[in-house]
Amino acid sequence: MSMKPKHLLILGLTVLILFNASILFSRFSSKSPSSSASRQRHYELQTNEHPSLDVPSIFVEKMEGLEDEDQLREQINQNNAQTTPGIIGGDESSARKEKIREAFIHAFQNGYMKHAFPRDELLPISGGGYSPWISSHTQGMALSAIDALDTMWIMGYRKLFKDTVRRVVHHWETQSWPNGKISLFETVIRIIGGLVSAYELSHEKPLLDLAQKVADRIMPAFSNQPPYNLPSCQINLLTQHHSCPHWTENTLILSEFSTIQVELIRLSELTQNSQYKVAADRVTEFLRANPPRADGLYYVQLDTRSPVWRSKHVTLGMWGDSTYEYFLKQWILTGGKDESHWDMYEKALNGIIDKLVVKSNKSGLVYIQEIRGDMPVNKMEHLVCFAGGMFALGAFQRKRLRGTYENYNRDMQLAKDFTKTCYETYKRMPSGLGPETTKWNVDSTNDFIVGINKYVLRPETVESLFYLWKITGEPMYKDWMWGIFEAIEKHCKTPAGYCSVKNVDTHEPEKVDQMHSYFLAETLKYMYLTFEEADVLPLTEWVFNTEAHPLRIQVDPK
């Protein structure tokens, strides 16, 4: 027996009312967590005391084709506002979440897809597209679309997701492989990572097939012979010729060759093809066998002609950052089974605390310096601000997977202190946007002064705010996040998307014609998830790659 669309909608809303009523009853009939420890446990352990509250998105998907998706969502949210205030709709978090969803649509559908697809990134002021990641600059890979797939799925834009998948797959199937040099690192974290994550969420098989095809094309870059067996910097996906650019002067960049493992390991798991994991494991084995220092920290340049570290530059910023992140995330991805990954992370963490963590003279703000040679450099890049989230995630997962509180308070306090510092670099700017670099302890009157005064829609600070909220549940991090979003809305929004700006240390920063794909993949996703329910994408089940693409944590089959 068929039902009319109106009847289906009424039935669906009735089911949702009953569903939310049962949640409300279960929450308020149980003993309320009166202590901060109880509240902390709820967030840290990510317990599934009730089903996921992502019902509106799922319900919209089932009703697809009957009415406009956004009209359905609006009706459902209005119903929730009347029946279950503070759970899904009708509260401040729900309103803020919806504003972030609208920002995504403006940037992606009204911006990138309208003006730039299939070029890789949007020019949000002039309204065109360009492909900065391919040396020829003549051919697009639809990079921003791939990077944004899992974000639109998470936000509930299922019809848009399916249409974008169709267009992306059609583009890759009907065009020849890009004929130009492309960064191996960017290909893995953005394209393979984006496709695998979108597949994990949606189970759309063409996404996994395309990820495997791209992975097969880059495998020759891993064919280098001893002494180091490490991948080349770049590869041409058409000719499969691989090399390193002249500007690197015969060196490999640490973060580029050491930030490919979680994507390739997960791809091997999903395809039952071990070659990708074998290639990734060779990188980790090299790093384990060839540490340049006793404190677990690594120099950022390696000679391509011999396994010799060429510089004595240590940083959690550009060229070094995600190396340490992936020590931790490889361990998490394997469900904590490979302790060697944890050992590398823990040793590096202790090195960071001993050698890089410093307090400002004026206010005692915790910042992370660099080392060049044997000398400290009191400069910090915005890129370093990912580390607050890494410290918190490491503390949370050590407790969960190893069952120990060892150094938990130390690491969580460091995470909170450093994330506050990164937030302060936004709060103290007249624009409300954080600068690209800061210089610390230059004089006695300031904690820091601005170095490079541009903001390029970077995600690192909001990434750490997301992790701190996810793990602690403290609403302060939501408020900080919202302040940053409002500053982006005020200064970065254009008729065709969102742009970078310069002169963040003024009240009216100047717009720059640039919107990187990570704004869609990372910045808006972390913002949205901070206002989502705590049990959406729990950290016990998912690990985010360095481009914020969630991958399922491996579990032993029962």
N, C-alpha and C positions, 0 to 999 in steps of 0.2 A: 504494500500500500504506500503510495507516495504522499508526501505532505507538502503543503504550500510553504513558500519562503517565510511568510508571516508567522505561520504556525511553528515552523522550525525555530525562528528567532525567539518566540515566546517560550517554547520548550527549553531552549538553551539558557535563556535568562533565568527561568525557574530553577533549572539544575544548578546554575551558578549561585543563586541566592541560597539554596539549601546547602551547597558546598561551603560557602563562606560562613553561613550560620553555624555549621558544625565546627568550623575552625574557631569561630568566636566563642562557642560554648566550651570547646576543649581547652582554650587558652584561659578563660576566666573561671572555669570550674576547677582547674588545677591550682596548686599552691603557687602564688605569685613569688618570683625570685626577689626576695627582699634585700639580699646582700649584693654588693658589687661583685663578689666572687661568683655568685650564681649567674649574674648577668654575663660576666666574662666567660664562664664556661659555655654558655649558650652560643656565643659567637665563635669562640676558639675551637670547640669540638665540632662545629657545624652539624649538630644533630638534626636528623630528619624527624622531628616530633610531629610534623604534619606534612601533607603532600606539598609539592612545589606550587607556589602561587603564580605560576606562569600560565594560568588557565586562560586568560583573555587571548593570548597569542595563539594557543592551541585551538581554542574554540573558533577564533576567526579563521584559522586555516581550514577547519572542517566546514565552515559556512561559505567558503570561497566560491565566488561566482554568483551568489545569491544577492549580495548587496556590496556597496563600496566598503573596503576594509576599515577605513578610518571612521566611517559613519557607525559601523558595528562596534568598533572599539569605544567610540564616544558614548554610545548607548549603554554598553556594558559598564564603563567607568562611572557613568551617571547612576546606574543602578547600584554599583558598589558603594558609591558615596552616600547613598541613602540607607544602605543596609549594614555596611561594615566599615564605618569610619575608622581610619588609622591602620587598616590592614592592606587594602589594595588602592582604593581611590579615596578622594575626599580629604586627604591630608597634604601637608606641605611637601613631603617627599614625592608624592604622586604628581603634584603640579610641576615640581622642578624636573622630574623625570620626563614628563611630557614636553617640556621646553627643550630639553636636550634631544629628544626624538625629532622635534621640529627642526632643530639646528642641523641634525644629520641629513634630513631630507633636503634642506636648503643647500647644504654643501654637496651632497651626492647626486640626488635626482635633478634638482633645479640647476646645479652647478656643473659637476663633472660629467654626468651622463649627457646633459644637454649640449655642453660646449666643448668637451675634450675627448670623450670616448671615441676610438680605442687608444688614443695617446695615453701616456702613463700618468701624467699629473696635470692638474688644472692651473690655468692662469686666471685667477679670480677677479682681476681688474680689467684686463683686456678681453677676457672671455674666450680664450683659446686653450689649446692643449700643447704639451711638449713632452719629450721623452729623454730626461736627463741621464737615465741609467744605461742607455745604449750609446756606444761611441759614435755610431753613424748618425744618430738623432733623426733618422728618417722613418723609423718604423715603431709602432707602439705595441705594447704587450698587454694593454688593458690593466696595468698594474694597480691603479687606484680602485678599480672594480673588484679585482681579486682580493686586495687588502681589506675591502669593506664588506665582503660577503658575510663573514660571521657576525659582524656588528649589526647588519640589518636583520639577520636571523634572530639574534638575541633581543633586539628591540621589537620584534614581532611583525616586521614588514615581510611577510611570507610571499605575497604575490610579487612584490618588487624583487625579492630574493630569487624566485624562480625565473623571472624574466631576465634578471642579470646573469644568472647561471647560463641560461640559453644563449644569450648574446656573447658571453665570454667564451664558452665552448665553441660556438660557431666561428668566432673570430680566430681562435687558435687552430681550428680544423681547416679553415679555408685559406689561411695565410701561410706563407712559407715560414720556416724558423727565422727569427730575427738575425739578420746578417750584420753583426757588429759586436764589439766586445762588451760584455756585461759582467758586473761584479758577481762572483760566485756567492759571496756572502748575502747580498741583497736578493739574489735568486732563491736562495734556500729559505731565508727568514720570511720574505714577503710572498713569493709565488708558491713555493712548495708548502710553507707553513700555512699560508692563507687557504690554499686548496684543501689540504688535509684537515684543517680545523673545520672548514665549512662542510666537508664530508662527514666528519665526526658528529656534527650537530644535526645535519639534515638527512644523511644516508643517501645523498644523490650520487650514484655511482660514477657518472661522468666526471665529477670533480676528482675522485681518487684516481681514475684512469689518466686524467690530464696531469696530475701531480707525478704519477709514475713515469709518464712520457718525458716530462721535463727532467726528472731525476736521472733517467737513462741518458739524456743528452749531456748532462754535466759530469757523468762518471769518468770520462777521459781526463778531467782535471785532477783526478785523484790517482793518476797512473804514474806520478813521478817516482823515480827510483831512489834508493838510499843515497845519501845518508839520512834523509829526514822523512821521506814518504808523506809529505804534507801536500795539500791541494794547491794548485795555482790560484792566483788572485782573480783572474778573469777567464771567461770562456766565450767563444762565439758559438751560439746554439745551432747555427746552420752548418759551419765547417767543423765544429768541435775543436778548433785550434785554441789552445790555452796558453796563458803567459801572465806576466806581471807588468804593470805599466812602467814607463821610464821614470816617472817621478818617485817611485819607491826605491830606486837605486839598488836593485838586486836584493830587496828585503821583502819579507812577508810581514804583514801587519797582524799583531797578536789577536785582536778581537775579531778580525775577519776570518782567520783560519780556525779559530777556536770557538766559534759560535754557529755551528751547523749541526750539532749532534742531536738535539732533541727532535728536530724535524725528521732527520733521516732515520733515527732509531724508531720513531713512531711509524714512519712509512713502511719500514721493514716488518713491523708487527702486523700492520693492516694488510699488506700484500703477500706476506709469507715469503718475501724475497730478502735474503740476508745481506746482499751486496751493499745496500745502503748503510746498514749498521756496521758492517765491516769497515767501510770507508770512514765512518764517523769515529769508530773506536780507535783507529790508527792515530787520529789526532790526539785523543785523550791519553793514549799510551805514550806518545811522544812527550807531551807536557809532563806526565808523571815521571818519566825517565830522565828528563833534561831540565830540572828546575835551575834557574840562574841564581837563585838566592836561597838562603836557609830559612827565610821567614814565610815562605809560601807565596810571595809576590813575584810577578813576572815582568820582565822588560818588554817593551811594546814592539820591538823590531828584531827579526831573525834573518840572518843571511841566507839567501836562497842557494848559495853554492856550497855551504857547509853548515852543520848544525851549531852555529855560533851566534849568541845573542849580541847584536851590534850596538845597541844603545843601553844606557843605564837610566832610562826614563821609566818611572813607575807612576801610573795614574789610574783612577777609576773613571776618568773621562774618556775622550776620544782615543781610540786605538787600544784601550785596555778594558773598558767597562764590562761588557757582557761575558768576558772570559770567566769571571768569578761567579756571575749569575748562573752560567751553564754548568759549573761544577755542582752547584746546589740543585739545579733543576734536572740534571741527568739522574741524580740520586732520587729525587722525588718521582720522576717519571717511571723509574723501575720499582716503585713502591718501597724504596729504602733497602732493596736487596743487595745492591752493590755498594758496600761500605767504602770502597776506595774513592768513590766520588765524594762522599761525605768527608772523608779524611782530607781531600784536597781543598774542599771548601772551608773546613774548620781551621786548617792551617793558615789559609789565606786570610780568613776572618781575623784570626789572632794577629797576623801581620798588619792588617789594616788598622786594628785598634792600637797596636804598639807604635806604628811608624807614620800613620797618615791622619789619625783623628786628633784634632786640635780644637782649643776653645779660643774665641775672640777675646781680646783684652778688655773691651769696654763692657759688654753685656754677658759674656760667657756663652755665646752661641757656639754650638758644635759644628765645625766644618771639616772637610776632608781635603787635605793638601796633596800636592804632588811631590815626587822626588826626581831630581835631575842630577845625575852623578851621585854624589853623596849629600847634596844640598837640598833642603826643603824649599818648595816654591809655594807661596801663599796665594795661589790662584785656584779658583774652582769654576768648572764649567757647569752649565745647567744639566748636561748629560749625567753628571755625578749624582743628581738627585734621585735616580732610580734606587740608590743604595739603601735608603730608609725602608723601602718596601722589601728589599732583599734581606735586610737584617731581621725584619719582623717575620717574614716567611720562613727563614731559617730557624728562628726560635720556635715558631709554631710547629713546623714539621719535625724538628728534633724531638719535641715533647710527644708528638703523635706517633712517629715511626720508631723512635728509640726508647720511648717511655721514661724519659729523664728530664728533670728540670735543671740540669746542669747549665749554668750560665744563662738561664732563661731570662731572669730579671735584668742582667747586664745587657743582653742583646736587645730586649724589648725597650729598655730605657734609651739605648743608643738609637734605636729606630725612631722613637718618639722625638728625641732631642734633635736628631739630624733632619727629620722631616719638618719639624718646626722651623729650623734654620732656612730650609728651602722655601717654605711658605713666607717667611719674613722677607725674602728677596723679592717676592711679589708685593706683599703688603706695604713695604716701604717705598715702592715706586709710585709716583704720581698717577701713572696709568693703571696701576694694579696688575701689571704684567711683569714677569721676571726677566732679567737680562740674560743674555747668552753666557757671559762670564762675569765673575766678580773677583776683586782683589781684597785680601783680608789683612787686618792689623797693619794697615799702611800708616795710620796716625792714631792718636789717642782719643780723637773725637768721634770716630766712626768705627763700627764693627767691620764694615766693608765699604768699598766704593765700586762703582760700576766700571767694568772693563768694556766688553763689546755690548752695546746698548740695544741690541735687536732681540725680538721675540719671534720665533719661527714656528709657533703653534706646537711646541714640543710637549711630550707627554710625561716626562720623568717625574715631575713634582706631583701631578695628579695620579700617577701610578702609585706612588708611595702613600698618598692620601687614601686611595682605594684599599690598599693592603692594611693600613692602620685601622680604617673603619671596619673592614671585613673581619679582622682578628680581634679587635678590642670592643667594637660596637659603640665607641664613644661618639656622640653626635657632633662634637666639635669639628671632626674631620669632614663631615657633610657641609657644615657652614663654611669652612675654608674652601672646600671644593666649589661651592656655589659662588663665592666671591670671585674666584678665578673665572668661572663660566661667564659671569656678568661682565667682567672686564673684556673677555674675548668678544662677547656680543656687542659691547660698546665700541671697541676700537678695531676689531678685525673683520667684521661682517661687511660684505659688499653685495651688490645686486646679484652677483653670480657665484657666491660662495663665501669663503673666509680666507683672509690673506695674512701674511706675515707683516710685522711692523718694525720700524726702527725708532730710536729715541724713546724708549720706554720710560726714561727718567724725565719725561715731560708729561703734561696733562693731555696733549694732543699728539700722540705718536704718528709718524708718517707711514702710510700704507706701502707695502711692497708686493709686487705681482707674483705671488708664489703661494701654493697650498700643497704641501707634501702629502703623500698618501697616508702617512702615519697619523695625520689628524683624524682620518676616518677610521683607521684600524685601531689606534691606541687612545688618543686624547678623548674623543667622544665616547668610546666604549667604556673606559675607566670611569668617566664622569657618570654615565648612565648607570653602570652597575653599582656605584656608590649610593644611588637612590633606589636601587632595587631591593627586593627582599633578601635577607641574609642567606637563605638557602638556595638561591639561584647560582649555579656554577660553583658549588662548594669546593673549597681548597683541598678537601679530602679526596676529591674525585677528578679534579682538573688541575693542570699546570699550564700557565700562560708562557708562550715563547717570548722572545725579546721584542717581538712585534705585536704582543698582546693577543696572539691567536691561541685560544684554549685547546689543549690536547688532553685526551683522557689518560689518567694515570693507569699504568698496567696493574692488573690484579691476577693472581693465580686462579685458573679455572677450578671450580669446586666439583 
